[in-house]
Amino acid sequence: MAHTLETLEPGTPVYVGTVRVGEVRALYTEGNSRQAELIVVHWDARNEDVAVPAGEVATLDASGVRLIAPEVATYATLSKFDAARFPTVHPLT
């Protein structure tokens, strides 16, 4: 299991508190950086991919990614991910 954001694999579970909310689809960065700026997460309850700012990650361990906020409702306003809406980012490869 990945121990840094940049080595996350698609399919890694994402949690808010103890609730599994989805899984990682991709990582995006800006410019020539090798640092993840956005995590694309397939959000199960919405059945769509959303853009999660990398700064929202609290921990990353063998069980997956845990976001900072303790309540799922905190993330209700995450933007649906559409690469065209984020023109300054590109996939981290």
C-alpha positions as CSV (number, residue, x, y, z in Angstrom):
1,M,0.0,0.0,0.0
2,A,1.2,3.5,-0.8
3,H,2.7,5.6,1.9
4,T,2.8,8.9,0.0
5,L,0.1,10.6,-2.1
6,E,2.2,10.4,-5.2
7,T,2.4,6.6,-5.0
8,L,-1.4,6.0,-4.5
9,E,-2.9,3.5,-6.8
10,P,-6.3,3.6,-8.5
11,G,-8.8,1.6,-6.4
12,T,-7.3,2.7,-3.0
13,P,-10.3,3.2,-0.6
14,V,-11.1,6.7,0.7
15,Y,-12.7,7.2,4.1
16,V,-14.3,10.0,6.1
17,G,-14.0,8.9,9.7
18,T,-14.9,5.2,9.6
19,V,-17.2,5.5,6.5
20,R,-15.8,4.4,3.2
21,V,-16.9,7.1,0.7
22,G,-15.2,5.9,-2.4
23,E,-11.9,5.0,-4.1
24,V,-9.0,6.8,-5.8
25,R,-9.3,7.1,-9.6
26,A,-6.3,9.3,-10.4
27,L,-3.9,12.0,-9.1
28,Y,-3.3,15.4,-10.7
29,T,-0.6,17.9,-10.4
30,E,0.2,21.4,-11.7
31,G,3.1,22.3,-14.0
32,N,6.2,20.2,-13.7
33,S,5.6,19.4,-10.1
34,R,5.7,15.8,-8.9
35,Q,3.5,16.7,-5.9
36,A,-0.2,15.7,-6.0
37,E,-2.6,18.7,-6.0
38,L,-5.9,16.9,-6.6
39,I,-7.1,13.4,-6.0
40,V,-9.9,12.2,-8.2
41,V,-12.2,10.1,-6.1
42,H,-15.1,8.1,-7.3
43,W,-17.6,9.1,-4.6
44,D,-20.0,6.2,-4.1
45,A,-23.0,8.1,-2.8
46,R,-22.9,10.4,-5.8
47,N,-21.8,7.8,-8.3
48,E,-19.4,10.2,-9.9
49,D,-15.8,11.3,-9.7
50,V,-15.1,14.3,-7.6
51,A,-12.0,16.5,-7.2
52,V,-10.6,16.3,-3.6
53,P,-7.8,18.8,-2.8
54,A,-4.7,16.9,-1.6
55,G,-4.7,19.1,1.5
56,E,-7.8,17.3,2.7
57,V,-5.9,14.1,3.3
58,A,-5.4,13.5,7.0
59,T,-3.6,10.1,6.8
60,L,-2.6,7.5,4.4
61,D,-1.9,3.9,5.5
62,A,-2.5,0.3,4.7
63,S,-6.3,0.7,5.0
64,G,-6.4,3.6,2.5
65,V,-6.8,7.4,2.5
66,R,-8.6,9.2,5.4
67,L,-9.8,12.7,4.8
68,I,-9.6,15.4,7.5
69,A,-13.2,16.2,8.2
70,P,-15.0,13.8,10.6
71,E,-18.4,14.1,8.8
72,V,-19.3,13.0,5.3
73,A,-21.6,15.9,4.8
74,T,-18.6,18.2,4.9
75,Y,-17.7,17.0,1.4
76,A,-21.2,17.5,-0.1
77,T,-20.0,20.4,-2.2
78,L,-17.0,18.8,-3.8
79,S,-16.8,19.6,-7.5
80,K,-17.5,16.9,-10.0
81,F,-14.3,16.2,-11.7
82,D,-14.1,17.1,-15.3
83,A,-10.6,17.7,-16.6
84,A,-11.8,20.6,-18.8
85,R,-12.8,22.5,-15.6
86,F,-9.3,22.1,-14.2
87,P,-7.1,23.4,-17.2
88,T,-4.0,23.9,-15.1
89,V,-3.7,20.3,-13.9
90,H,-2.6,17.2,-15.6
91,P,-2.4,13.5,-14.6
92,L,0.6,12.7,-12.3
93,T,2.4,9.9,-14.0
